[in-house]
Amino acid sequence: MIEEDRRKLLLDIIHDYLREADRLCKQLAIKAGTRTLLAAWRSQQIPKDGELSTGTSYSFHGIGVCFEFDGLIVDVDFANDGEWDAFDTWRLHLFARGRATFESIQDFFTLKEYLNQLEADGLIKRAGRTEQLFMLVVDS
């Protein structure tokens, strides 16, 4: 069982990550002229590597895109039909390392254990093409 303050911190990390992923993917969608970012990259509508108008760099990979700015990494794997509202342990770990407020929960294995507990508690669920991705359950 996760202590209540740790649970709140973990949910804060998830919400912050999802907020940043949404903001950055929307900016990239404007640049690409489409919300189907992975398809745009694969059809060469948008380059593999580039920069947003805000100075944020991006680089597509496999089934996702990685954004970097001000020492923060927001690495997104696209779920199901290209949605960017999924996360996994690795992506949250990279994100948390760039935020001092999440220093106490940056350990990969601790984070993985906590995510498994959130799943058991019904606050997150498996999503996407792989078993690694999670999505928030509504009202989490």
PyMOL CGO cylinders between C-alpha atoms (Angstrom):
from pymol import cmd
from pymol.cgo import CYLINDER

trace = [
    CYLINDER, 0.00, 0.00, 0.00, 1.29, 3.45, -0.91, 0.3, 1, 1, 1, 1, 1, 1,
    CYLINDER, 1.29, 3.45, -0.91, 1.29, 6.14, 1.75, 0.3, 1, 1, 1, 1, 1, 1,
    CYLINDER, 1.29, 6.14, 1.75, -1.24, 8.87, 1.00, 0.3, 1, 1, 1, 1, 1, 1,
    CYLINDER, -1.24, 8.87, 1.00, 1.40, 11.59, 0.47, 0.3, 1, 1, 1, 1, 1, 1,
    CYLINDER, 1.40, 11.59, 0.47, 3.30, 9.33, -1.96, 0.3, 1, 1, 1, 1, 1, 1,
    CYLINDER, 3.30, 9.33, -1.96, 0.06, 8.50, -3.80, 0.3, 1, 1, 1, 1, 1, 1,
    CYLINDER, 0.06, 8.50, -3.80, -0.67, 12.23, -4.16, 0.3, 1, 1, 1, 1, 1, 1,
    CYLINDER, -0.67, 12.23, -4.16, 2.87, 12.92, -5.38, 0.3, 1, 1, 1, 1, 1, 1,
    CYLINDER, 2.87, 12.92, -5.38, 2.67, 10.10, -7.92, 0.3, 1, 1, 1, 1, 1, 1,
    CYLINDER, 2.67, 10.10, -7.92, -0.67, 11.35, -9.23, 0.3, 1, 1, 1, 1, 1, 1,
    CYLINDER, -0.67, 11.35, -9.23, 0.84, 14.86, -9.43, 0.3, 1, 1, 1, 1, 1, 1,
    CYLINDER, 0.84, 14.86, -9.43, 3.71, 13.48, -11.56, 0.3, 1, 1, 1, 1, 1, 1,
    CYLINDER, 3.71, 13.48, -11.56, 1.23, 11.71, -13.84, 0.3, 1, 1, 1, 1, 1, 1,
    CYLINDER, 1.23, 11.71, -13.84, -0.98, 14.77, -14.22, 0.3, 1, 1, 1, 1, 1, 1,
    CYLINDER, -0.98, 14.77, -14.22, 2.01, 17.07, -14.85, 0.3, 1, 1, 1, 1, 1, 1,
    CYLINDER, 2.01, 17.07, -14.85, 3.47, 14.66, -17.41, 0.3, 1, 1, 1, 1, 1, 1,
    CYLINDER, 3.47, 14.66, -17.41, 0.13, 14.31, -19.23, 0.3, 1, 1, 1, 1, 1, 1,
    CYLINDER, 0.13, 14.31, -19.23, -0.37, 18.09, -19.22, 0.3, 1, 1, 1, 1, 1, 1,
    CYLINDER, -0.37, 18.09, -19.22, 3.10, 18.66, -20.75, 0.3, 1, 1, 1, 1, 1, 1,
    CYLINDER, 3.10, 18.66, -20.75, 2.65, 15.82, -23.26, 0.3, 1, 1, 1, 1, 1, 1,
    CYLINDER, 2.65, 15.82, -23.26, -0.68, 17.28, -24.35, 0.3, 1, 1, 1, 1, 1, 1,
    CYLINDER, -0.68, 17.28, -24.35, 0.72, 20.81, -24.66, 0.3, 1, 1, 1, 1, 1, 1,
    CYLINDER, 0.72, 20.81, -24.66, 3.75, 19.71, -26.67, 0.3, 1, 1, 1, 1, 1, 1,
    CYLINDER, 3.75, 19.71, -26.67, 1.91, 17.26, -28.92, 0.3, 1, 1, 1, 1, 1, 1,
    CYLINDER, 1.91, 17.26, -28.92, -0.67, 19.94, -29.72, 0.3, 1, 1, 1, 1, 1, 1,
    CYLINDER, -0.67, 19.94, -29.72, 2.14, 22.33, -30.70, 0.3, 1, 1, 1, 1, 1, 1,
    CYLINDER, 2.14, 22.33, -30.70, 3.69, 19.64, -32.89, 0.3, 1, 1, 1, 1, 1, 1,
    CYLINDER, 3.69, 19.64, -32.89, 0.27, 18.88, -34.42, 0.3, 1, 1, 1, 1, 1, 1,
    CYLINDER, 0.27, 18.88, -34.42, -0.03, 22.53, -35.43, 0.3, 1, 1, 1, 1, 1, 1,
    CYLINDER, -0.03, 22.53, -35.43, 3.42, 22.37, -37.04, 0.3, 1, 1, 1, 1, 1, 1,
    CYLINDER, 3.42, 22.37, -37.04, 2.53, 19.09, -38.80, 0.3, 1, 1, 1, 1, 1, 1,
    CYLINDER, 2.53, 19.09, -38.80, -0.94, 20.23, -39.82, 0.3, 1, 1, 1, 1, 1, 1,
    CYLINDER, -0.94, 20.23, -39.82, -2.47, 17.05, -38.38, 0.3, 1, 1, 1, 1, 1, 1,
    CYLINDER, -2.47, 17.05, -38.38, -3.13, 15.34, -35.03, 0.3, 1, 1, 1, 1, 1, 1,
    CYLINDER, -3.13, 15.34, -35.03, -1.90, 12.00, -36.39, 0.3, 1, 1, 1, 1, 1, 1,
    CYLINDER, -1.90, 12.00, -36.39, 1.72, 12.73, -35.58, 0.3, 1, 1, 1, 1, 1, 1,
    CYLINDER, 1.72, 12.73, -35.58, 3.18, 9.28, -36.04, 0.3, 1, 1, 1, 1, 1, 1,
    CYLINDER, 3.18, 9.28, -36.04, 1.58, 8.95, -39.49, 0.3, 1, 1, 1, 1, 1, 1,
    CYLINDER, 1.58, 8.95, -39.49, 2.82, 12.44, -40.41, 0.3, 1, 1, 1, 1, 1, 1,
    CYLINDER, 2.82, 12.44, -40.41, 6.38, 11.50, -39.51, 0.3, 1, 1, 1, 1, 1, 1,
    CYLINDER, 6.38, 11.50, -39.51, 6.24, 8.13, -41.27, 0.3, 1, 1, 1, 1, 1, 1,
    CYLINDER, 6.24, 8.13, -41.27, 4.84, 9.73, -44.44, 0.3, 1, 1, 1, 1, 1, 1,
    CYLINDER, 4.84, 9.73, -44.44, 7.56, 12.41, -44.23, 0.3, 1, 1, 1, 1, 1, 1,
    CYLINDER, 7.56, 12.41, -44.23, 5.09, 15.28, -43.75, 0.3, 1, 1, 1, 1, 1, 1,
    CYLINDER, 5.09, 15.28, -43.75, 7.23, 16.29, -40.81, 0.3, 1, 1, 1, 1, 1, 1,
    CYLINDER, 7.23, 16.29, -40.81, 10.95, 15.65, -40.22, 0.3, 1, 1, 1, 1, 1, 1,
    CYLINDER, 10.95, 15.65, -40.22, 12.16, 13.08, -37.70, 0.3, 1, 1, 1, 1, 1, 1,
    CYLINDER, 12.16, 13.08, -37.70, 14.00, 15.75, -35.72, 0.3, 1, 1, 1, 1, 1, 1,
    CYLINDER, 14.00, 15.75, -35.72, 13.14, 19.38, -35.35, 0.3, 1, 1, 1, 1, 1, 1,
    CYLINDER, 13.14, 19.38, -35.35, 12.23, 22.30, -33.16, 0.3, 1, 1, 1, 1, 1, 1,
    CYLINDER, 12.23, 22.30, -33.16, 8.91, 23.84, -32.18, 0.3, 1, 1, 1, 1, 1, 1,
    CYLINDER, 8.91, 23.84, -32.18, 8.37, 27.60, -32.37, 0.3, 1, 1, 1, 1, 1, 1,
    CYLINDER, 8.37, 27.60, -32.37, 8.93, 27.71, -28.58, 0.3, 1, 1, 1, 1, 1, 1,
    CYLINDER, 8.93, 27.71, -28.58, 12.48, 26.34, -28.96, 0.3, 1, 1, 1, 1, 1, 1,
    CYLINDER, 12.48, 26.34, -28.96, 11.55, 22.86, -27.72, 0.3, 1, 1, 1, 1, 1, 1,
    CYLINDER, 11.55, 22.86, -27.72, 13.37, 20.16, -29.66, 0.3, 1, 1, 1, 1, 1, 1,
    CYLINDER, 13.37, 20.16, -29.66, 11.63, 16.97, -30.72, 0.3, 1, 1, 1, 1, 1, 1,
    CYLINDER, 11.63, 16.97, -30.72, 12.73, 13.65, -32.15, 0.3, 1, 1, 1, 1, 1, 1,
    CYLINDER, 12.73, 13.65, -32.15, 10.47, 10.84, -33.34, 0.3, 1, 1, 1, 1, 1, 1,
    CYLINDER, 10.47, 10.84, -33.34, 11.30, 7.24, -32.41, 0.3, 1, 1, 1, 1, 1, 1,
    CYLINDER, 11.30, 7.24, -32.41, 9.57, 3.88, -32.82, 0.3, 1, 1, 1, 1, 1, 1,
    CYLINDER, 9.57, 3.88, -32.82, 5.98, 4.60, -31.76, 0.3, 1, 1, 1, 1, 1, 1,
    CYLINDER, 5.98, 4.60, -31.76, 6.56, 7.98, -30.18, 0.3, 1, 1, 1, 1, 1, 1,
    CYLINDER, 6.56, 7.98, -30.18, 8.29, 11.32, -29.96, 0.3, 1, 1, 1, 1, 1, 1,
    CYLINDER, 8.29, 11.32, -29.96, 10.66, 12.79, -27.39, 0.3, 1, 1, 1, 1, 1, 1,
    CYLINDER, 10.66, 12.79, -27.39, 10.58, 16.50, -26.50, 0.3, 1, 1, 1, 1, 1, 1,
    CYLINDER, 10.58, 16.50, -26.50, 13.39, 18.28, -24.64, 0.3, 1, 1, 1, 1, 1, 1,
    CYLINDER, 13.39, 18.28, -24.64, 13.49, 21.80, -23.20, 0.3, 1, 1, 1, 1, 1, 1,
    CYLINDER, 13.49, 21.80, -23.20, 15.03, 23.48, -20.15, 0.3, 1, 1, 1, 1, 1, 1,
    CYLINDER, 15.03, 23.48, -20.15, 16.48, 20.18, -18.89, 0.3, 1, 1, 1, 1, 1, 1,
    CYLINDER, 16.48, 20.18, -18.89, 13.07, 18.48, -19.01, 0.3, 1, 1, 1, 1, 1, 1,
    CYLINDER, 13.07, 18.48, -19.01, 12.36, 15.36, -21.07, 0.3, 1, 1, 1, 1, 1, 1,
    CYLINDER, 12.36, 15.36, -21.07, 8.81, 14.54, -22.14, 0.3, 1, 1, 1, 1, 1, 1,
    CYLINDER, 8.81, 14.54, -22.14, 8.97, 11.25, -24.04, 0.3, 1, 1, 1, 1, 1, 1,
    CYLINDER, 8.97, 11.25, -24.04, 5.61, 10.18, -25.47, 0.3, 1, 1, 1, 1, 1, 1,
    CYLINDER, 5.61, 10.18, -25.47, 4.60, 6.79, -26.85, 0.3, 1, 1, 1, 1, 1, 1,
    CYLINDER, 4.60, 6.79, -26.85, 1.37, 6.97, -28.83, 0.3, 1, 1, 1, 1, 1, 1,
    CYLINDER, 1.37, 6.97, -28.83, -1.42, 4.68, -27.68, 0.3, 1, 1, 1, 1, 1, 1,
    CYLINDER, -1.42, 4.68, -27.68, -4.10, 2.94, -29.74, 0.3, 1, 1, 1, 1, 1, 1,
    CYLINDER, -4.10, 2.94, -29.74, -5.11, 5.44, -32.43, 0.3, 1, 1, 1, 1, 1, 1,
    CYLINDER, -5.11, 5.44, -32.43, -2.30, 7.91, -31.89, 0.3, 1, 1, 1, 1, 1, 1,
    CYLINDER, -2.30, 7.91, -31.89, -3.50, 9.31, -28.57, 0.3, 1, 1, 1, 1, 1, 1,
    CYLINDER, -3.50, 9.31, -28.57, -0.83, 10.90, -26.42, 0.3, 1, 1, 1, 1, 1, 1,
    CYLINDER, -0.83, 10.90, -26.42, -2.53, 10.40, -23.04, 0.3, 1, 1, 1, 1, 1, 1,
    CYLINDER, -2.53, 10.40, -23.04, -0.61, 7.27, -22.05, 0.3, 1, 1, 1, 1, 1, 1,
    CYLINDER, -0.61, 7.27, -22.05, 2.50, 6.81, -19.93, 0.3, 1, 1, 1, 1, 1, 1,
    CYLINDER, 2.50, 6.81, -19.93, 4.75, 4.13, -18.50, 0.3, 1, 1, 1, 1, 1, 1,
    CYLINDER, 4.75, 4.13, -18.50, 7.36, 3.83, -15.80, 0.3, 1, 1, 1, 1, 1, 1,
    CYLINDER, 7.36, 3.83, -15.80, 10.26, 4.87, -18.03, 0.3, 1, 1, 1, 1, 1, 1,
    CYLINDER, 10.26, 4.87, -18.03, 8.57, 8.01, -19.35, 0.3, 1, 1, 1, 1, 1, 1,
    CYLINDER, 8.57, 8.01, -19.35, 7.52, 9.14, -15.87, 0.3, 1, 1, 1, 1, 1, 1,
    CYLINDER, 7.52, 9.14, -15.87, 11.02, 8.38, -14.58, 0.3, 1, 1, 1, 1, 1, 1,
    CYLINDER, 11.02, 8.38, -14.58, 12.62, 10.58, -17.27, 0.3, 1, 1, 1, 1, 1, 1,
    CYLINDER, 12.62, 10.58, -17.27, 10.08, 13.33, -16.61, 0.3, 1, 1, 1, 1, 1, 1,
    CYLINDER, 10.08, 13.33, -16.61, 10.45, 13.21, -12.80, 0.3, 1, 1, 1, 1, 1, 1,
    CYLINDER, 10.45, 13.21, -12.80, 14.26, 13.49, -13.08, 0.3, 1, 1, 1, 1, 1, 1,
    CYLINDER, 14.26, 13.49, -13.08, 13.80, 16.94, -14.60, 0.3, 1, 1, 1, 1, 1, 1,
    CYLINDER, 13.80, 16.94, -14.60, 11.63, 18.24, -11.77, 0.3, 1, 1, 1, 1, 1, 1,
    CYLINDER, 11.63, 18.24, -11.77, 13.12, 18.92, -8.34, 0.3, 1, 1, 1, 1, 1, 1,
    CYLINDER, 13.12, 18.92, -8.34, 9.66, 18.68, -6.74, 0.3, 1, 1, 1, 1, 1, 1,
    CYLINDER, 9.66, 18.68, -6.74, 9.59, 14.98, -7.65, 0.3, 1, 1, 1, 1, 1, 1,
    CYLINDER, 9.59, 14.98, -7.65, 13.08, 14.17, -6.33, 0.3, 1, 1, 1, 1, 1, 1,
    CYLINDER, 13.08, 14.17, -6.33, 11.79, 11.80, -3.65, 0.3, 1, 1, 1, 1, 1, 1,
    CYLINDER, 11.79, 11.80, -3.65, 10.09, 9.55, -6.19, 0.3, 1, 1, 1, 1, 1, 1,
    CYLINDER, 10.09, 9.55, -6.19, 12.60, 9.46, -9.06, 0.3, 1, 1, 1, 1, 1, 1,
    CYLINDER, 12.60, 9.46, -9.06, 13.88, 5.91, -8.50, 0.3, 1, 1, 1, 1, 1, 1,
    CYLINDER, 13.88, 5.91, -8.50, 12.75, 3.75, -11.45, 0.3, 1, 1, 1, 1, 1, 1,
    CYLINDER, 12.75, 3.75, -11.45, 11.96, 0.61, -9.45, 0.3, 1, 1, 1, 1, 1, 1,
    CYLINDER, 11.96, 0.61, -9.45, 10.07, 2.49, -6.74, 0.3, 1, 1, 1, 1, 1, 1,
    CYLINDER, 10.07, 2.49, -6.74, 8.08, 4.27, -9.42, 0.3, 1, 1, 1, 1, 1, 1,
    CYLINDER, 8.08, 4.27, -9.42, 7.30, 0.94, -11.11, 0.3, 1, 1, 1, 1, 1, 1,
    CYLINDER, 7.30, 0.94, -11.11, 6.11, -0.55, -7.82, 0.3, 1, 1, 1, 1, 1, 1,
    CYLINDER, 6.11, -0.55, -7.82, 3.91, 2.48, -7.15, 0.3, 1, 1, 1, 1, 1, 1,
    CYLINDER, 3.91, 2.48, -7.15, 2.36, 2.34, -10.64, 0.3, 1, 1, 1, 1, 1, 1,
    CYLINDER, 2.36, 2.34, -10.64, 1.53, -1.32, -10.14, 0.3, 1, 1, 1, 1, 1, 1,
    CYLINDER, 1.53, -1.32, -10.14, -0.18, -0.38, -6.88, 0.3, 1, 1, 1, 1, 1, 1,
    CYLINDER, -0.18, -0.38, -6.88, -2.17, 2.40, -8.59, 0.3, 1, 1, 1, 1, 1, 1,
    CYLINDER, -2.17, 2.40, -8.59, -3.26, -0.16, -11.17, 0.3, 1, 1, 1, 1, 1, 1,
    CYLINDER, -3.26, -0.16, -11.17, -4.32, -2.61, -8.44, 0.3, 1, 1, 1, 1, 1, 1,
    CYLINDER, -4.32, -2.61, -8.44, -6.26, 0.23, -6.79, 0.3, 1, 1, 1, 1, 1, 1,
    CYLINDER, -6.26, 0.23, -6.79, -8.06, 0.97, -10.08, 0.3, 1, 1, 1, 1, 1, 1,
    CYLINDER, -8.06, 0.97, -10.08, -6.65, 4.47, -10.56, 0.3, 1, 1, 1, 1, 1, 1,
    CYLINDER, -6.65, 4.47, -10.56, -4.78, 3.60, -13.77, 0.3, 1, 1, 1, 1, 1, 1,
    CYLINDER, -4.78, 3.60, -13.77, -5.31, 0.91, -16.40, 0.3, 1, 1, 1, 1, 1, 1,
    CYLINDER, -5.31, 0.91, -16.40, -3.27, -0.74, -19.14, 0.3, 1, 1, 1, 1, 1, 1,
    CYLINDER, -3.27, -0.74, -19.14, -3.59, 0.90, -22.52, 0.3, 1, 1, 1, 1, 1, 1,
    CYLINDER, -3.59, 0.90, -22.52, -2.13, 0.98, -25.96, 0.3, 1, 1, 1, 1, 1, 1,
    CYLINDER, -2.13, 0.98, -25.96, -0.22, -1.41, -28.14, 0.3, 1, 1, 1, 1, 1, 1,
    CYLINDER, -0.22, -1.41, -28.14, 1.94, -2.78, -25.35, 0.3, 1, 1, 1, 1, 1, 1,
    CYLINDER, 1.94, -2.78, -25.35, 1.32, -3.88, -21.81, 0.3, 1, 1, 1, 1, 1, 1,
    CYLINDER, 1.32, -3.88, -21.81, 3.77, -1.22, -20.64, 0.3, 1, 1, 1, 1, 1, 1,
    CYLINDER, 3.77, -1.22, -20.64, 1.52, 1.77, -21.25, 0.3, 1, 1, 1, 1, 1, 1,
    CYLINDER, 1.52, 1.77, -21.25, -1.01, 3.03, -18.71, 0.3, 1, 1, 1, 1, 1, 1,
    CYLINDER, -1.01, 3.03, -18.71, -3.84, 5.53, -18.85, 0.3, 1, 1, 1, 1, 1, 1,
    CYLINDER, -3.84, 5.53, -18.85, -5.52, 7.36, -16.00, 0.3, 1, 1, 1, 1, 1, 1,
    CYLINDER, -5.52, 7.36, -16.00, -8.96, 6.13, -15.06, 0.3, 1, 1, 1, 1, 1, 1,
    CYLINDER, -8.96, 6.13, -15.06, -11.48, 8.98, -15.17, 0.3, 1, 1, 1, 1, 1, 1,
    CYLINDER, -11.48, 8.98, -15.17, -11.62, 10.95, -11.90, 0.3, 1, 1, 1, 1, 1, 1,
    CYLINDER, -11.62, 10.95, -11.90, -8.13, 9.90, -10.74, 0.3, 1, 1, 1, 1, 1, 1,
]
cmd.load_cgo(trace, "trace")
